[in-house]
Amino acid sequence: MTIRWGIVTAGKISNDFVNAFNTYPDKGDQVIVAVAARNKDRAAEFAKIHNIEKVFDSYQLLAVCDDIDVAYIGALNPDHYELTKMFLENGKHVLCEKPMCLNYKQVASLVKIAKSKKLFLMEAVWSRFAPAYLALEEDIKSGKLGEVKFVEVNFGVPIEKSERVSKKELGGSALLDIGIYTLQFAQFIFKDKPKKVTAVGDLNEDGVDEVDTVILEYDGGRRAVLNMHTKVKLWNKATVVGTKGRATVQEPFHFPNTLIDVDGKEKQFSLHTSSLPYNFANSAGLVYQALEVERCIREGLLESPRMTHNDSLILAKLEDTIRKQVGVHYDADDQEYP
């Protein structure tokens, strides 16, 4: 059975996802068959570029369409909850861009709906499927690093003027835009919930965090220090330190080509190429999460073991805690969800 995808919005990240998907040589029996955007001309142009058959100017029309099995949602942060809910309620599996929602309550609601409908749902934390991450995980499991005690992650890019980052009404936040990659890395390494979270941040005039520093403390004296910055470029690497040495995921750490292992040796991981341009670094790697979605759907799984519902719930709870400490509040925080 062919797995048929529908793309929700025709923006930059959707462009990169579709490009990565279409140009991957071994994606199995799955295909992108439809795209929806509020602007039909934009959707039609997107479809022409990517050779997509069906075009919709309404997300609702795509949601009720019988020709798709799974939706990829690349909309802005405030739209994630309602769009994901709509597609789930119309019987579609969903891969939703990170952050899955603006807060924990919304994520918990979507997980509940997905389980009740017996549908697959995953937050699109594509880093979890990077070959370099898999190699790092194997090194840790084999004991090459010893007992992991410390993680340091930095992610800074000068994007403060981007409205999706700077405007509260658009779900703007250094934490939710780029900081989530640092949070998920710490969770990828330590697996547990932190026992203590300490965060400081700087807000812009709209009450949105532009800069954050977060310390996560775990049982056994384990600690992660995370820096996220939208004003300057940082050294965007992730370092894992154990009792036998360290390993470093090179820039861009959120989907890297290079891992320096505990022996100081470089391991290289190449990505497939495309004649069409990408908007973001190493976006060819977006295809790996699509491969995971297909695998899980075919096996009847409602969540991925590499990016579980609980992983998303923990991330959302951490994001809520950090936002509260630095002083970022969304209207969605005052609402309740089914």
C-alpha positions as CSV (number, residue, x, y, z in Angstrom):
1,M,0.0,0.0,0.0
2,T,1.3,3.4,-1.0
3,I,1.6,5.9,1.9
4,R,0.2,9.2,0.5
5,W,1.3,12.5,2.0
6,G,-0.5,15.9,2.1
7,I,1.6,19.0,2.8
8,V,0.0,21.7,5.0
9,T,1.3,25.2,4.1
10,A,3.7,26.1,1.3
11,G,6.4,27.9,3.3
12,K,10.1,27.5,3.6
13,I,10.3,24.5,5.8
14,S,7.6,22.7,3.7
15,N,9.7,23.4,0.6
16,D,12.7,21.8,2.2
17,F,10.8,18.8,3.5
18,V,9.3,18.1,0.1
19,N,12.6,18.7,-1.7
20,A,14.4,16.3,0.6
21,F,11.6,13.7,0.3
22,N,11.3,13.9,-3.5
23,T,15.1,13.7,-4.2
24,Y,15.8,10.8,-1.8
25,P,16.5,7.7,-3.9
26,D,15.2,5.0,-1.5
27,K,12.1,6.3,0.2
28,G,10.0,3.2,-0.4
29,D,6.4,3.1,-1.4
30,Q,5.3,6.6,-0.3
31,V,4.5,9.8,-2.3
32,I,3.5,13.4,-1.8
33,V,0.1,13.8,-3.6
34,A,-1.3,17.2,-2.3
35,V,-0.5,20.6,-0.9
36,A,-2.7,23.2,0.8
37,A,-2.1,26.8,1.5
38,R,-4.5,29.7,2.2
39,N,-3.2,31.4,-0.9
40,K,-4.1,29.2,-3.9
41,D,-1.6,30.8,-6.2
42,R,1.1,30.1,-3.8
43,A,0.0,26.5,-3.4
44,A,-0.2,26.1,-7.1
45,E,3.3,27.5,-7.6
46,F,4.6,25.2,-4.9
47,A,2.9,22.2,-6.5
48,K,4.4,23.1,-9.9
49,I,7.9,23.3,-8.5
50,H,7.6,20.0,-6.7
51,N,5.4,18.1,-9.2
52,I,2.5,17.7,-6.8
53,E,-0.8,16.6,-8.3
54,K,-3.5,18.1,-6.1
55,V,-3.8,21.7,-4.9
56,F,-6.1,23.1,-2.2
57,D,-6.7,26.6,-0.9
58,S,-8.3,25.3,2.3
59,Y,-6.7,23.2,5.0
60,Q,-10.1,21.8,5.8
61,L,-10.5,20.5,2.2
62,L,-7.2,18.7,2.4
63,A,-8.1,17.3,5.8
64,V,-11.3,15.7,4.5
65,C,-9.6,14.5,1.3
66,D,-9.6,10.7,0.9
67,D,-6.5,10.8,-1.2
68,I,-4.0,11.3,1.7
69,D,-3.0,9.1,4.6
70,V,-0.6,11.4,6.5
71,A,-0.2,15.2,6.8
72,Y,3.0,17.1,7.3
73,I,2.2,20.3,9.1
74,G,4.8,23.1,8.4
75,A,2.6,26.0,9.6
76,L,3.6,28.7,12.2
77,N,3.7,27.7,15.8
78,P,0.2,29.1,16.9
79,D,-1.5,27.1,14.2
80,H,0.0,23.7,15.1
81,Y,-2.6,22.7,17.6
82,E,-5.7,23.4,15.6
83,L,-4.3,22.1,12.4
84,T,-3.0,18.8,13.9
85,K,-6.3,18.4,15.8
86,M,-8.3,18.9,12.5
87,F,-6.3,16.3,10.6
88,L,-6.4,13.8,13.4
89,E,-10.2,14.2,13.7
90,N,-10.5,13.6,10.0
91,G,-8.6,10.3,10.3
92,K,-5.1,11.4,9.1
93,H,-1.8,10.5,10.7
94,V,0.3,13.6,11.4
95,L,3.9,14.7,11.4
96,C,3.9,18.2,13.0
97,E,6.8,20.6,12.9
98,K,8.5,21.4,16.1
99,P,7.5,22.7,18.6
100,M,4.4,20.5,18.4
101,C,2.4,23.2,20.2
102,L,2.8,26.4,22.2
103,N,2.4,24.6,25.6
104,Y,2.1,21.4,27.4
105,K,-1.7,21.4,27.6
106,Q,-2.0,21.5,23.8
107,V,0.5,18.7,23.3
108,A,-1.3,16.5,25.9
109,S,-4.6,17.2,24.1
110,L,-3.2,16.1,20.8
111,V,-1.7,12.9,22.2
112,K,-5.0,12.1,23.8
113,I,-6.9,12.6,20.5
114,A,-4.3,10.6,18.4
115,K,-4.5,7.7,20.8
116,S,-8.3,7.7,20.9
117,K,-8.4,7.7,17.1
118,K,-5.6,5.1,16.9
119,L,-3.5,7.4,14.6
120,F,0.2,8.0,14.4
121,L,1.4,11.4,15.7
122,M,5.0,12.6,15.9
123,E,6.7,15.9,16.6
124,A,9.1,16.6,13.7
125,V,12.3,16.6,15.7
126,W,14.3,15.5,12.7
127,S,17.6,15.6,14.7
128,R,16.6,12.3,16.4
129,F,17.1,10.5,13.0
130,A,20.4,12.0,12.0
131,P,23.0,9.3,11.3
132,A,25.5,11.2,13.4
133,Y,23.1,11.0,16.4
134,L,22.7,7.3,15.9
135,A,26.5,6.8,15.9
136,L,26.8,9.0,19.0
137,E,24.2,6.9,20.8
138,E,26.0,3.7,19.9
139,D,29.2,5.1,21.4
140,I,27.4,6.0,24.6
141,K,25.7,2.6,24.9
142,S,29.0,0.8,24.2
143,G,30.6,2.6,27.2
144,K,33.2,4.4,25.1
145,L,32.5,7.7,26.9
146,G,32.1,6.1,30.3
147,E,29.4,7.6,32.5
148,V,28.0,10.7,30.8
149,K,28.1,13.6,33.2
150,F,27.9,16.8,31.2
151,V,26.4,18.2,28.1
152,E,26.9,21.6,26.5
153,V,25.0,22.9,23.5
154,N,25.0,26.3,21.8
155,F,22.7,27.5,19.1
156,G,22.9,31.1,18.0
157,V,21.9,32.6,14.6
158,P,21.1,36.3,13.9
159,I,17.4,35.9,13.2
160,E,16.0,38.4,15.8
161,K,14.3,40.5,13.0
162,S,12.3,37.5,11.6
163,E,8.7,37.9,12.6
164,R,8.2,34.2,13.3
165,V,10.9,34.6,16.0
166,S,10.1,38.1,17.3
167,K,6.3,38.4,17.3
168,K,4.4,36.9,20.2
169,E,1.2,36.6,18.1
170,L,3.2,34.3,15.7
171,G,4.5,32.2,18.6
172,G,7.9,33.9,18.5
173,S,10.6,32.7,20.8
174,A,14.3,31.9,20.7
175,L,13.4,28.9,22.9
176,L,10.7,27.5,20.6
177,D,12.4,28.3,17.3
178,I,16.0,27.2,17.9
179,G,16.2,26.4,21.6
180,I,14.1,23.3,21.2
181,Y,17.1,21.7,19.4
182,T,19.3,22.3,22.4
183,L,16.6,20.9,24.8
184,Q,16.0,17.8,22.7
185,F,19.7,17.1,22.5
186,A,20.0,17.1,26.3
187,Q,17.0,14.8,26.6
188,F,18.4,12.6,23.8
189,I,21.5,12.1,25.8
190,F,20.2,11.8,29.4
191,K,16.7,10.3,28.7
192,D,15.3,11.3,32.1
193,K,13.3,14.3,33.3
194,P,15.6,17.0,34.8
195,K,15.1,17.3,38.6
196,K,15.8,21.1,38.4
197,V,15.5,23.7,35.7
198,T,17.2,27.2,35.9
199,A,16.7,29.7,33.1
200,V,17.5,33.3,32.4
201,G,16.6,35.3,29.3
202,D,16.3,38.6,27.6
203,L,13.0,39.7,26.2
204,N,12.2,42.1,23.3
205,E,9.6,44.8,23.4
206,D,6.9,42.3,22.4
207,G,7.6,40.1,25.4
208,V,9.4,37.4,23.4
209,D,12.7,35.8,24.5
210,E,15.6,36.7,22.2
211,V,18.4,35.1,24.3
212,D,18.2,32.2,26.8
213,T,20.6,30.3,29.0
214,V,19.3,27.1,30.6
215,I,20.8,24.8,33.1
216,L,19.2,21.3,33.5
217,E,20.2,19.2,36.5
218,Y,19.6,15.5,36.5
219,D,20.0,12.7,39.1
220,G,23.6,11.5,39.7
221,G,25.2,14.9,39.3
222,R,24.5,15.1,35.6
223,R,24.1,18.5,34.1
224,A,23.3,20.2,30.7
225,V,24.1,23.9,29.9
226,L,22.2,25.3,26.9
227,N,22.7,28.6,25.2
228,M,20.3,30.0,22.6
229,H,20.7,33.3,20.9
230,T,18.9,35.1,18.1
231,K,21.2,38.2,17.9
232,V,24.6,36.6,17.2
233,K,26.0,33.5,15.7
234,L,27.4,31.1,18.3
235,W,29.7,28.1,17.9
236,N,26.8,25.8,17.1
237,K,28.2,22.5,18.5
238,A,27.1,20.0,21.1
239,T,29.6,18.3,23.4
240,V,29.0,15.2,25.5
241,V,31.5,14.6,28.3
242,G,31.8,11.3,30.1
243,T,34.2,9.8,32.6
244,K,36.3,8.4,29.8
245,G,36.4,11.4,27.5
246,R,34.2,13.5,25.2
247,A,32.5,13.5,21.9
248,T,31.5,16.5,19.9
249,V,28.7,16.9,17.3
250,Q,30.0,19.5,14.9
251,E,28.1,22.5,13.5
252,P,25.3,22.4,12.6
253,F,24.8,20.2,15.6
254,H,21.0,19.9,15.0
255,F,21.7,17.8,11.9
256,P,25.4,17.3,11.6
257,N,27.8,15.9,9.0
258,T,30.6,15.4,11.4
259,L,31.0,13.6,14.8
260,I,34.3,13.7,16.7
261,D,34.3,10.6,18.8
262,V,36.1,10.0,22.1
263,D,39.2,8.9,20.3
264,G,39.4,12.2,18.5
265,K,38.5,10.6,15.1
266,E,36.2,12.4,12.8
267,K,33.2,10.4,11.4
268,Q,31.6,11.9,8.3
269,F,28.0,11.5,7.3
270,S,27.0,12.6,3.8
271,L,23.5,13.7,2.6
272,H,21.9,13.2,-0.7
273,T,21.9,16.1,-3.2
274,S,19.2,18.1,-5.0
275,S,19.1,20.4,-7.9
276,L,16.6,22.6,-6.1
277,P,17.9,25.0,-3.4
278,Y,17.2,24.5,0.3
279,N,16.3,27.3,2.8
280,F,18.0,25.8,5.8
281,A,21.3,24.0,6.5
282,N,21.4,20.3,5.8
283,S,17.6,20.1,5.1
284,A,18.2,17.0,3.0
285,G,18.2,15.2,6.3
286,L,14.5,16.0,6.8
287,V,13.7,12.9,4.7
288,Y,14.8,10.6,7.6
289,Q,11.8,11.5,9.7
290,A,9.5,10.7,6.8
291,L,11.1,7.3,6.5
292,E,10.4,6.8,10.2
293,V,6.8,7.9,9.8
294,E,6.3,5.4,7.0
295,R,7.9,2.6,9.0
296,C,5.8,3.2,12.0
297,I,2.5,3.5,10.1
298,R,3.3,0.2,8.2
299,E,4.0,-1.5,11.6
300,G,0.9,-0.2,13.2
301,L,2.7,2.0,15.7
302,L,1.0,5.1,17.0
303,E,4.3,6.8,18.0
304,S,8.0,6.5,17.1
305,P,10.2,4.8,19.7
306,R,12.9,7.4,18.8
307,M,10.6,10.4,19.2
308,T,7.8,9.3,21.5
309,H,4.7,11.1,22.7
310,N,6.3,11.2,26.2
311,D,9.4,12.8,24.6
312,S,7.2,15.6,23.3
313,L,5.3,16.0,26.6
314,I,8.6,16.3,28.5
315,L,9.9,18.9,26.0
316,A,6.6,20.9,26.2
317,K,6.8,20.8,30.0
318,L,10.4,22.0,30.0
319,E,9.5,24.8,27.5
320,D,6.6,25.9,29.8
321,T,8.9,26.0,32.8
322,I,11.6,27.9,31.0
323,R,9.1,30.4,29.5
324,K,7.6,31.0,33.0
325,Q,11.1,31.7,34.4
326,V,12.1,34.2,31.7
327,G,8.7,35.8,31.6
328,V,7.1,34.7,28.2
329,H,3.4,34.2,28.3
330,Y,1.0,33.3,25.4
331,D,-2.8,33.7,25.4
332,A,-2.9,30.0,24.7
333,D,-1.6,29.4,28.2
334,D,-4.8,30.7,29.7
335,Q,-7.0,28.3,27.7
336,E,-8.0,24.7,28.4
337,Y,-8.0,21.9,25.8
338,P,-10.0,18.7,25.4
